[in-house]
């Protein structure tokens, strides 16, 4: 019995070792995933802009796209129908590429470092076309040989007259057929927005399928996914991969209270935060709220504020002074931005300030914190330390870095009579114990990793 148990333990360790050494591959869709839009829909808007029936044709193309992405029409039927409606040529494709380069999904755009570091493992697999995909994705370090897509057929005048129908990606279940031919060995992860992406999971060829919803959420696809990824940051975070920000913004709960203008809400929503718009500060949100945007006149009780331990910043569209305790915000390390003069431009300015604090650490124009505007430093980790303004704190912070042989590339400190606000940029990898040591420094109020 002892020998059998020992044998089982050895087998388990051996199996884990094999799994650990298997190569990972990341299969990424293009349309409505890497980019915010469906490229053929955009191409139609370019090629048909002077067509008298353009609106009706646009709608037909969009309907064909959605029918295929939701699994209501075969991909080949959809593709053939769309290409025939395009009336496009090589010059239109050049215009399309310029447009698509400006339409890369925000969370993909900020994670260029990942694509360069994992260039061998990242594969773009799309039912779109190489003619417009290649110039967009290679700018991010993705290898040409790792781009799998359809190709157009042109006539002598450069007009698109069809596509290569021998390419498996032009057919129904094309992504499955392609991966079967490739016979990749390793852990394969798929990320995309459509039915053709889910088919990879359904076929058993990939380990996990992530439904990508930053640009569009197809309910039938998201319902079948292993994980819903509202951003590429989420995908990287879940898989413990290098990323531009340490914590996905879609996981930060932003609570909007009262009669807040829609343009203010949309600004924060576009930035990727998880928005809940409520009439009051409901009890169920108290423990988890990370950001707040309050309409003018809304009150915030001290008792609830004290229990909002994850709350990092508040934007107030009016004079906050009679409606919430600035001093309590200071004591809790909550950065407050308000609008005492009720300036109309602050419908955008206040939410931007709140977002800039979360994204960059800026406290510029804060009502209760030392004002600090920060430069963006590439290839660095940014750590934020908020503490009581007592002597010796910076020495203790830097002692932690020195003892752990961490090189500081930039450091910023601003104080007021109550608190110190310290930003440290480091350019080396660090042991997680450093974070614990920084949090445990006496008089620390709040600490977080920005990116």
ZAMARGU-4260 file (C-alpha; in steps of 0.2 Angstrom, whole numbers, plus 5000, padded with zeros to 4 digits):
<rodrens>
0) 5000/5000/5000 | 5014/5012/5004 | 5023/5009/4988 | 5006/5011/4978 | 5003/5028/4987
5) 5021/5033/4983 | 5019/5028/4965 | 5003/5039/4964 | 5012/5054/4971 | 5026/5052/4958
10) 5014/5050/4944 | 5004/5066/4950 | 5021/5076/4951 | 5026/5070/4934 | 5009/5075/4926
15) 5010/5092/4934 | 5027/5094/4927 | 5022/5090/4909 | 5007/5102/4910 | 5018/5115/4917
20) 5030/5113/4902 | 5017/5113/4889 | 5018/5128/4877 | 5003/5140/4879 | 4995/5147/4863
25) 4983/5162/4863 | 4970/5162/4848 | 4963/5179/4846 | 4949/5185/4835 | 4950/5201/4825
30) 4933/5209/4821 | 4925/5217/4837 | 4939/5209/4847 | 4956/5216/4842 | 4947/5230/4834
35) 4931/5239/4840 | 4922/5236/4824 | 4917/5223/4810 | 4930/5227/4796 | 4918/5222/4782
40) 4905/5234/4789 | 4917/5248/4789 | 4923/5244/4771 | 4905/5245/4765 | 4904/5262/4773
45) 4919/5267/4763 | 4916/5259/4746 | 4897/5263/4746 | 4897/5280/4753 | 4891/5288/4736
50) 4879/5274/4732 | 4860/5279/4732 | 4855/5264/4742 | 4869/5264/4754 | 4859/5264/4770
55) 4849/5249/4765 | 4865/5239/4759 | 4874/5244/4776 | 4859/5236/4785 | 4860/5220/4774
60) 4878/5218/4778 | 4876/5221/4796 | 4862/5209/4797 | 4873/5196/4788 | 4887/5199/4800
65) 4876/5197/4816 | 4867/5181/4809 | 4884/5172/4807 | 4891/5178/4824 | 4876/5172/4833
70) 4875/5156/4824 | 4859/5159/4814 | 4867/5158/4797 | 4882/5148/4791 | 4898/5158/4790
75) 4901/5155/4771 | 4883/5161/4767 | 4886/5176/4777 | 4904/5180/4770 | 4898/5177/4752
80) 4883/5189/4754 | 4894/5202/4762 | 4908/5202/4749 | 4896/5203/4734 | 4887/5218/4742
85) 4904/5228/4745 | 4908/5234/4728 | 4926/5238/4735 | 4943/5239/4727 | 4961/5241/4733
90) 4960/5259/4736 | 4945/5257/4748 | 4956/5244/4757 | 4970/5257/4760 | 4957/5269/4767
95) 4950/5254/4778 | 4967/5250/4785 | 4969/5268/4791 | 4952/5268/4799 | 4955/5251/4808
100) 4972/5257/4815 | 4962/5270/4825 | 4949/5258/4830 | 4960/5245/4840 | 4951/5241/4856
105) 4957/5251/4870 | 4963/5237/4881 | 4972/5229/4867 | 4981/5245/4862 | 4988/5248/4880
110) 4995/5230/4881 | 5008/5231/4866 | 5021/5224/4878 | 5012/5207/4880 | 5011/5205/4861
115) 5029/5208/4859 | 5034/5197/4873 | 5023/5182/4868 | 5025/5185/4849 | 5028/5166/4846
120) 5012/5161/4856 | 5000/5174/4849 | 4989/5169/4834 | 4977/5180/4825 | 4963/5168/4818
125) 4949/5177/4809 | 4936/5175/4796 | 4941/5192/4791 | 4954/5196/4777 | 4973/5197/4778
130) 4973/5212/4767 | 4967/5223/4781 | 4971/5212/4796 | 4990/5211/4793 | 4995/5229/4793
135) 4985/5233/4809 | 4991/5219/4820 | 5009/5218/4814 | 5011/5236/4821 | 5009/5227/4839
140) 5023/5215/4836 | 5012/5200/4830 | 5021/5190/4817 | 5014/5189/4799 | 5016/5170/4799
145) 5005/5169/4815 | 4990/5178/4806 | 4977/5166/4799 | 4963/5174/4789 | 4954/5174/4772
150) 4961/5182/4756 | 4952/5192/4743 | 4951/5189/4724 | 4954/5204/4713 | 4951/5207/4695
155) 4963/5216/4684 | 4956/5233/4689 | 4959/5229/4707 | 4941/5227/4712 | 4936/5213/4724
160) 4926/5200/4715 | 4927/5186/4728 | 4938/5177/4740 | 4949/5161/4740 | 4935/5148/4744
165) 4948/5134/4747 | 4954/5143/4763 | 4946/5133/4778 | 4942/5150/4786 | 4930/5154/4773
170) 4919/5139/4777 | 4907/5135/4792 | 4917/5129/4806 | 4932/5136/4798 | 4942/5140/4814
175) 4940/5122/4820 | 4945/5115/4803 | 4961/5126/4803 | 4966/5121/4821 | 4964/5103/4817
180) 4976/5105/4802 | 4988/5114/4813 | 4989/5101/4826 | 4996/5112/4839 | 5003/5104/4855
185) 5000/5114/4871 | 4987/5123/4881 | 4976/5133/4869 | 4966/5148/4875 | 4953/5157/4863
190) 4947/5174/4865 | 4933/5182/4853 | 4915/5188/4852 | 4907/5176/4840 | 4899/5159/4837
195) 4914/5154/4827 | 4926/5157/4842 | 4915/5147/4853 | 4915/5132/4841 | 4934/5130/4845
200) 4929/5126/4863 | 4914/5116/4858 | 4926/5105/4847 | 4937/5102/4862 | 4952/5109/4853
205) 4955/5123/4866 | 4957/5123/4885 | 4947/5139/4888 | 4936/5150/4878 | 4934/5169/4884
210) 4919/5178/4877 | 4926/5196/4873 | 4913/5209/4877 | 4922/5226/4877 | 4914/5231/4860
215) 4899/5220/4859 | 4891/5207/4870 | 4882/5192/4860 | 4872/5184/4874 | 4871/5167/4865
220) 4890/5167/4865 | 4893/5174/4882 | 4881/5161/4890 | 4892/5147/4884 | 4909/5154/4888
225) 4921/5148/4901 | 4924/5166/4906 | 4917/5183/4900 | 4931/5195/4897 | 4925/5214/4897
230) 4942/5219/4892 | 4959/5211/4887 | 4966/5216/4904 | 4953/5204/4911 | 4960/5190/4900
235) 4978/5194/4905 | 4973/5196/4924 | 4964/5179/4925 | 4978/5170/4916 | 4992/5179/4926
240) 5000/5186/4911 | 5010/5203/4910 | 4998/5218/4908 | 4998/5237/4907 | 4988/5239/4922
245) 4989/5228/4938 | 4970/5226/4941 | 4957/5226/4927 | 4946/5242/4927 | 4931/5232/4923
250) 4933/5224/4940 | 4932/5242/4948 | 4914/5245/4954 | 4910/5264/4950 | 4894/5269/4958
255) 4884/5284/4951 | 4872/5291/4963 | 4857/5303/4959 | 4853/5314/4943 | 4871/5313/4935
260) 4872/5319/4917 | 4873/5305/4904 | 4889/5312/4896 | 4897/5310/4913 | 4892/5292/4915
265) 4897/5288/4897 | 4914/5295/4900 | 4918/5283/4914 | 4909/5268/4905 | 4920/5271/4889
270) 4935/5270/4900 | 4930/5253/4905 | 4924/5254/4923 | 4910/5244/4929 | 4895/5256/4931
275) 4880/5255/4943 | 4868/5270/4942 | 4857/5271/4957 | 4846/5283/4966 | 4854/5280/4983
280) 4870/5272/4990 | 4862/5255/4993 | 4869/5244/5007 | 4874/5230/4996 | 4887/5241/4987
285) 4896/5248/5002 | 4909/5234/5004 | 4914/5234/4986 | 4913/5251/4979 | 4929/5257/4972
290) 4924/5274/4964 | 4909/5286/4966 | 4901/5300/4956 | 4888/5310/4965 | 4875/5322/4958
295) 4874/5339/4966 | 4865/5339/4983 | 4867/5320/4986 | 4873/5317/5004 | 4885/5303/5009
300) 4883/5298/5028 | 4899/5295/5038 | 4893/5278/5044 | 4892/5271/5026 | 4908/5280/5021
305) 4918/5272/5035 | 4913/5255/5029 | 4917/5258/5011 | 4935/5251/5014 | 4938/5249/4995
310) 4933/5266/4990 | 4948/5276/4982 | 4940/5291/4975 | 4924/5302/4974 | 4919/5314/4961
315) 4905/5327/4966 | 4896/5337/4953 | 4893/5352/4965 | 4900/5358/4981 | 4904/5343/4992
320) 4907/5352/5008 | 4890/5352/5016 | 4886/5335/5010 | 4900/5324/5015 | 4915/5324/5027
325) 4931/5329/5018 | 4941/5325/5034 | 4934/5308/5035 | 4939/5305/5016 | 4957/5311/5021
330) 4958/5299/5035 | 4952/5285/5024 | 4964/5290/5010 | 4949/5294/4998 | 4953/5307/4985
335) 4939/5319/4982 | 4936/5330/4967 | 4921/5342/4967 | 4914/5357/4958 | 4910/5371/4971
340) 4906/5384/4957 | 4895/5372/4947 | 4904/5375/4931 | 4895/5367/4916 | 4912/5360/4909
345) 4914/5350/4925 | 4901/5337/4918 | 4916/5330/4909 | 4930/5338/4920 | 4925/5329/4937
350) 4924/5312/4930 | 4940/5314/4920 | 4949/5319/4936 | 4942/5303/4945 | 4947/5292/4930
355) 4965/5300/4930 | 4967/5296/4948 | 4963/5278/4945 | 4973/5277/4929 | 4988/5287/4933
360) 4988/5292/4951 | 4985/5311/4947 | 4977/5321/4961 | 4977/5337/4952 | 4963/5349/4957
365) 4958/5338/4972 | 4948/5346/4986 | 4956/5336/5000 | 4973/5329/4994 | 4990/5337/4989
370) 4989/5341/4971 | 5001/5330/4960 | 5001/5328/4941 | 5012/5313/4936 | 5021/5308/4920
375) 5018/5291/4912 | 5034/5281/4914 | 5036/5266/4902 | 5042/5249/4907 | 5039/5253/4925
380) 5028/5248/4940 | 5019/5262/4949 | 5016/5260/4968 | 5005/5272/4977 | 5007/5275/4996
385) 4995/5286/5006 | 5000/5289/5024 | 4999/5301/5039 | 5010/5316/5037 | 5023/5311/5051
390) 5042/5311/5050 | 5052/5296/5043 | 5039/5288/5032 | 5048/5290/5016 | 5064/5283/5024
395) 5054/5268/5029 | 5047/5266/5011 | 5064/5267/5003 | 5072/5256/5016 | 5059/5242/5010
400) 5065/5245/4992 | 5084/5245/4997 | 5083/5229/5007 | 5074/5220/4993 | 5087/5227/4980
405) 5073/5237/4970 | 5079/5251/4958 | 5069/5267/4959 | 5067/5276/4943 | 5055/5289/4949
410) 5048/5295/4965 | 5036/5309/4969 | 5030/5316/4986 | 5017/5329/4990 | 5010/5333/5008
415) 4998/5343/5017 | 4996/5345/5036 | 4987/5329/5037 | 4993/5316/5024 | 5008/5312/5013
420) 5005/5306/4995 | 5020/5296/4989 | 5022/5288/4971 | 5036/5277/4967 | 5040/5270/4950
425) 5051/5254/4949 | 5058/5246/4934 | 5062/5228/4941 | 5051/5213/4945 | 5047/5212/4963
430) 5043/5199/4976 | 5025/5200/4982 | 5032/5201/5000 | 5037/5219/4996 | 5019/5224/4995
435) 5015/5217/5012 | 5030/5226/5019 | 5024/5243/5012 | 5006/5240/5018 | 5013/5236/5036
440) 5023/5252/5038 | 5016/5262/5053 | 5004/5276/5048 | 5000/5269/5031 | 4982/5273/5026
445) 4981/5265/5009 | 4992/5257/4997 | 4990/5250/4979 | 4999/5245/4964 | 4993/5256/4949
450) 5002/5246/4935
</rodrens>
